[in-house]
Structure formats: structure tokens, C-alpha cells
Amino acid sequence: MKWAFKNGEPIYQQIIRVLQTEIASGGYPPGSRVPAVRELALEAGVNPNTMQRALAELERDGLLETVRTTGKFVTQDKNLISTLRGELAAESIRELIDNLKSLGLTEKQILDEVETRLKERE
């Protein structure tokens, strides 16, 4: 997992986004166990309290479930995960559009560039 934190946004929110991406992409499949708080905190290089705060937020959102004495697990609700994937995709696309517009590209040019890059990947 990539842990690269930026200034200007609370670290726990950045942790949430990294873990959401892992869940949405299947890095943590539905029903899989998530590493312990201390293990994740050590891996990310953050205070365990910060990691716990992020995990608690994901649990409030329904993406994680705690099984007493066993640990935290990714929800098995595939619809919730699919919705999350859509939200993350939309956010990425909005950021891409904003970045390209700041370069002076029109909406038509943006669409053309995306189409060209997709064809290159085929």
C-alpha cells in the first residue's frame, strides 16, 4: 500500500482515502480481515491513534465491521463497495478535468485526449 501524505489535509482523512481505494479496488476483498491498528500504523508511519480514528470512520460508514476478539473485516456488502468505487472514480475524474482545464484545454479537447489515451492502452 502506498502511504504518501500531503500537507494541507488531515492525515486521518488521507488514510481513509487510501483504505477506501484498497477496498474499492479489491486490495482488501469483501469479508477479508484488515491488519491490526498497530500494524497499519507502523506500516504508514503514523500514530496508532490516528490510524484508529481513520478505521473508526470507515466503520461508521459501513465499510469495516469489527468482530469481537477477531479484528476488523471489510464489509461483504458488494453494493456499498460498488457505490464507493463510483464515488472515487467520479472524484478522480473531477480532479482530472480541473487539472486539464487549468492547462487551458476545452471540454472537447479533454474528451479527445482521454479517447486518444484509452486507444493507446488497447
C-alpha positions in Angstrom: 0.0 0.0 0.0 1.3 3.5 -0.8 1.4 5.8 2.1 2.4 9.3 0.9 0.9 12.1 2.9 0.5 15.6 1.7 0.3 18.8 3.7 -3.0 20.7 3.9 -5.3 17.7 4.6 -5.5 15.9 7.9 -3.6 12.6 7.8 -6.5 10.5 9.1 -8.5 11.7 6.1 -5.7 10.7 3.7 -5.6 7.3 5.5 -9.3 6.9 4.9 -8.9 7.6 1.2 -6.0 5.1 0.9 -8.0 2.4 2.6 -11.2 3.2 0.6 -9.1 2.8 -2.5 -7.8 -0.6 -1.3 -11.3 -1.7 -0.6 -12.8 -0.4 -3.8 -10.0 -1.9 -6.0 -10.2 -5.3 -4.3 -6.9 -5.0 -2.4 -9.0 -5.8 0.6 -11.8 -8.0 -0.8 -15.2 -8.2 0.8 -15.1 -10.2 4.0 -11.3 -10.0 4.3 -9.5 -9.2 7.6 -7.8 -5.8 7.8 -4.4 -5.7 9.6 -4.4 -4.6 13.2 -4.3 -0.9 14.1 -0.7 -1.0 15.3 0.4 -3.0 12.2 -1.2 -0.5 9.8 0.1 2.5 11.9 3.6 1.1 11.8 3.4 0.5 8.0 2.0 4.0 7.4 4.4 5.7 9.8 1.6 7.3 11.9 0.4 7.3 15.5 -1.9 4.4 16.3 -4.5 6.8 17.5 -4.5 8.5 14.1 -5.0 5.1 12.4 -7.7 4.1 14.9 -9.6 7.3 14.1 -9.5 6.5 10.3 -10.6 2.9 10.9 -13.5 4.1 13.2 -14.7 6.5 10.4 -14.6 3.6 7.9 -16.6 1.5 10.4 -19.2 4.3 10.8 -19.5 4.4 7.0 -20.2 0.7 7.0 -17.1 -0.3 5.1 -15.5 -2.1 8.0 -17.0 -4.3 10.7 -15.5 -5.3 14.0 -15.8 -8.9 15.0 -15.1 -9.0 18.8 -11.7 -10.6 19.6 -11.1 -11.3 15.9 -10.5 -7.9 14.4 -11.8 -5.7 11.7 -13.2 -7.0 8.4 -14.2 -5.4 5.1 -18.0 -5.4 4.6 -19.5 -8.1 2.5 -22.0 -5.5 1.1 -20.9 -5.5 -2.6 -23.4 -2.7 -3.4 -21.7 -0.4 -0.8 -18.3 -1.2 -2.3 -19.6 -0.6 -5.8 -21.0 2.7 -4.7 -17.7 3.6 -3.1 -15.9 2.7 -6.4 -18.2 5.0 -8.3 -17.7 7.9 -5.9 -13.9 7.5 -6.0 -14.0 7.3 -9.8 -16.1 10.5 -10.0 -13.7 12.3 -7.7 -10.7 11.3 -9.8 -12.4 12.4 -13.0 -13.4 15.8 -11.5 -9.8 16.3 -10.5 -8.5 15.4 -13.9 -11.0 17.7 -15.6 -10.0 20.6 -13.2 -6.3 20.0 -13.9 -6.7 19.9 -17.7 -8.9 23.0 -17.7 -6.2 24.8 -15.7 -3.9 24.0 -18.7 -6.4 25.7 -20.9 -8.0 22.7 -22.6 -11.6 22.9 -23.6 -14.1 20.1 -22.8 -13.8 18.8 -26.4 -10.0 18.7 -26.1 -10.2 16.9 -22.8 -12.6 14.3 -24.3 -10.3 13.9 -27.3 -7.2 13.5 -25.1 -8.9 10.9 -22.9 -10.1 9.0 -26.0 -6.6 9.0 -27.5 -5.0 7.8 -24.3 -7.6 5.0 -24.0 -6.9 3.8 -27.6 -3.2 3.9 -26.8 -3.7 1.4 -24.0 -5.6 -1.1 -26.1 
